[in-house]
Structure formats: C-alpha cells, structure tokens
Amino acid sequence: MAKKKLGLEDLGGFVFSTNDDFELENETVEETLSPKEQHLEAHFSNKGRGGKVVTVVKGFVGTEEDLKALGKLLKVKCGVGGSVKDNEIIIQGKFRDKIIEILQKEGYNVKRVGG
C-alpha cells in the first residue's frame, strides 16, 4: 500500500517554525453582531437523530457565550431541551414557527428554510 501524504490540514491547525523570532499572532475574538445585523436560518432536521425531529438555528455570528445565551433563551421560551453545537442551536421538537416569532421579537432577521 502507498503511504498517504500528509497535508497542513492533517496537522490539526498547528504551525511549526524553526525561526527563533517567530511569534504566533493572537487569535481575533469574533464580536457578536447586533440582532438587526444577524441573518439566521431556522431548519427542521431528523438526520442522525433516530427519526426524532429537531429545529436547528444556523447563521449566528458572534461569541460562543452569546450563542449559548440565545440557545438558553429559546429552550426556556419553548419549554424543551436542546443544545449548542458546531455554531448551531438545536432545539428538540417542531418549534420552527415559534422560534422564528421569538427571534423576530428579539430583533433578529430570521429566514424559514425547508418544508
């Protein structure tokens, strides 16, 4: 078998340098946009969830803490469970219309995606 050639993406984001003066630039922390500047999408999904339907909110631009706070707000207002993963808010159940209404009251631009 031929050996697979490793690329930069296989290094896991690490940067190696033999330069003694090399300094890693600080990561820029992404600021949270105001609700009026956000363009969110509300989806239904059941893929990979054992047939259970969830509502997924995508497109949030901001810090992880603000995303989690928005997810918590949606979970409390809908009275259900959920989680925040991969920059998406996942709410258990078919609550897309209710979530759109809640987000619009908070000032977000929300688009209904899918059937």
Contacts in CASP RR format, 6 or more apart in sequence:
PFRMAT RR
TARGET T0000
AUTHOR 0000-0000-0000
METHOD contacts of the structure
MODEL  1
MAKKKLGLEDLGGFVFSTNDDFELENETVEETLSPKEQHLEAHFSNKGRG
GKVVTVVKGFVGTEEDLKALGKLLKVKCGVGGSVKDNEIIIQGKFRDKII
EILQKEGYNVKRVGG
15 24 0 8 1.000
29 63 0 8 1.000
30 61 0 8 1.000
30 62 0 8 1.000
30 63 0 8 1.000
31 62 0 8 1.000
31 63 0 8 1.000
32 61 0 8 1.000
32 62 0 8 1.000
32 63 0 8 1.000
32 66 0 8 1.000
33 61 0 8 1.000
33 62 0 8 1.000
35 106 0 8 1.000
35 107 0 8 1.000
35 108 0 8 1.000
36 107 0 8 1.000
36 108 0 8 1.000
36 109 0 8 1.000
37 61 0 8 1.000
38 59 0 8 1.000
38 60 0 8 1.000
38 61 0 8 1.000
38 108 0 8 1.000
38 109 0 8 1.000
39 59 0 8 1.000
39 109 0 8 1.000
39 111 0 8 1.000
40 57 0 8 1.000
40 58 0 8 1.000
40 59 0 8 1.000
40 60 0 8 1.000
40 103 0 8 1.000
40 108 0 8 1.000
40 109 0 8 1.000
40 110 0 8 1.000
40 111 0 8 1.000
41 57 0 8 1.000
41 58 0 8 1.000
41 59 0 8 1.000
41 110 0 8 1.000
41 111 0 8 1.000
41 113 0 8 1.000
42 55 0 8 1.000
42 56 0 8 1.000
42 57 0 8 1.000
42 96 0 8 1.000
42 99 0 8 1.000
42 100 0 8 1.000
42 103 0 8 1.000
42 110 0 8 1.000
42 111 0 8 1.000
42 112 0 8 1.000
42 113 0 8 1.000
43 55 0 8 1.000
43 56 0 8 1.000
43 57 0 8 1.000
43 58 0 8 1.000
43 96 0 8 1.000
43 113 0 8 1.000
43 114 0 8 1.000
44 53 0 8 1.000
44 54 0 8 1.000
44 55 0 8 1.000
44 56 0 8 1.000
44 94 0 8 1.000
44 96 0 8 1.000
44 114 0 8 1.000
44 115 0 8 1.000
45 53 0 8 1.000
45 54 0 8 1.000
45 55 0 8 1.000
45 56 0 8 1.000
46 52 0 8 1.000
46 53 0 8 1.000
46 54 0 8 1.000
52 92 0 8 1.000
52 93 0 8 1.000
53 93 0 8 1.000
53 94 0 8 1.000
54 82 0 8 1.000
54 90 0 8 1.000
54 91 0 8 1.000
54 92 0 8 1.000
54 93 0 8 1.000
55 90 0 8 1.000
55 91 0 8 1.000
55 93 0 8 1.000
55 94 0 8 1.000
55 95 0 8 1.000
55 96 0 8 1.000
55 99 0 8 1.000
56 88 0 8 1.000
56 89 0 8 1.000
56 90 0 8 1.000
56 91 0 8 1.000
57 71 0 8 1.000
57 74 0 8 1.000
57 88 0 8 1.000
57 89 0 8 1.000
57 91 0 8 1.000
57 99 0 8 1.000
57 103 0 8 1.000
58 87 0 8 1.000
58 88 0 8 1.000
59 87 0 8 1.000
59 88 0 8 1.000
60 66 0 8 1.000
60 67 0 8 1.000
60 70 0 8 1.000
60 87 0 8 1.000
60 89 0 8 1.000
64 84 0 8 1.000
67 84 0 8 1.000
67 87 0 8 1.000
67 89 0 8 1.000
68 84 0 8 1.000
70 89 0 8 1.000
71 82 0 8 1.000
71 84 0 8 1.000
71 89 0 8 1.000
71 91 0 8 1.000
73 102 0 8 1.000
73 106 0 8 1.000
74 89 0 8 1.000
74 91 0 8 1.000
74 99 0 8 1.000
74 102 0 8 1.000
74 103 0 8 1.000
75 81 0 8 1.000
75 82 0 8 1.000
75 91 0 8 1.000
77 98 0 8 1.000
77 102 0 8 1.000
78 91 0 8 1.000
78 95 0 8 1.000
78 98 0 8 1.000
78 99 0 8 1.000
78 102 0 8 1.000
80 91 0 8 1.000
80 92 0 8 1.000
80 93 0 8 1.000
80 95 0 8 1.000
81 91 0 8 1.000
81 92 0 8 1.000
82 89 0 8 1.000
82 90 0 8 1.000
82 91 0 8 1.000
82 92 0 8 1.000
83 89 0 8 1.000
83 90 0 8 1.000
84 90 0 8 1.000
91 99 0 8 1.000
96 112 0 8 1.000
97 112 0 8 1.000
99 110 0 8 1.000
100 110 0 8 1.000
100 112 0 8 1.000
103 110 0 8 1.000
104 110 0 8 1.000
END
